[in-house]
Amino acid sequence: MLIDNEQATRIAIENQDLVADALKNNVTKTDIVALGYRKLQLNIFKRLLDDEAFFNTEKDKLKRGDETVWQNFFEKNTWILGYGLDYIINAPLDDKKLEQVVSGYSISSSGKRADALLKTKGIVSALGFCEIKTHRTSLLKQVSAPYRPSCWVISEELAGSITQSQRTVHQSILNIRTCLRITDNEDNLTEETAYLYKPKSYVIIGSLNEFTTSSGVNEAKYSSFEMFRRNTQNPEIITFDELYERASYIVGHSM
């Protein structure tokens, strides 16, 4: 954007803290642009969560199902998965799409498909797996009465997602064993490797809004879900609204 001196002065006055931090920390123009992009993407994330009409419009553009909308969004914003899933930084494989088939020593051959194949960032990288569902997916079975007093059953979609994730990881361990050596499109080995020792996995599904009413939180339903996921270590279950809040925290503490 081209702005005149008056506009630049007004921006500086209205964002004194940001300008001060930029001068103190040698923040570059690229850093500020990247932060602006992430804030814009957060707004889109929020609209996808809360604006049904907007979400349906995005789905119509892709001419696919609900899951494709999120797959497409996270493909453009891998930074959300990178920091939002865990305190360890996760990233997609170099020059690879998030969604990958995992089989043998090549992720381009036929096999079990992961919605997002990630690696940790460090001197040594480890593989991680993520299944991406939708914010509309029910966390609990939609029935009129609990299974037992104050005990509500998880939904078929959530149970299926967990099984799918566990099967993907299991099949990957059988095929890849302990180390994945990444190849390019011509099957040449690259310098990228990732190790596979009891890999971490995630399922992104549903929204905690399911447990809220005009009178407050339905504690029986929420506790039924929360106690279930607290006792499910792999995959870790994260709702879309929680992932949004984690991403917001990342952007809010970027400078």
Secondary structure, 3 states (H helix, E strand, C coil): CCCCHHHHHHHHHHCHHHHHHHHHHCCCHHHHHHHHHHHHHHHHHHHHHHCHHHHHHHHHHHCCCHHHHHHHHHHHCHHHHHHHCCCCCEEECCCCCCCEEEECCECCCCCEEECEEEEECCCCCEEEEEEECCCCCCCECCCCCCCECCECCECHHHHHHHHHHHHHHHHHHHHHCCEEEEECCCCCEEEEEEEEEEEEEEEECCCHHHHEECCEECHHHHHHHHHHHHCCCCCEEECHHHHHHHHHHHHHCCC
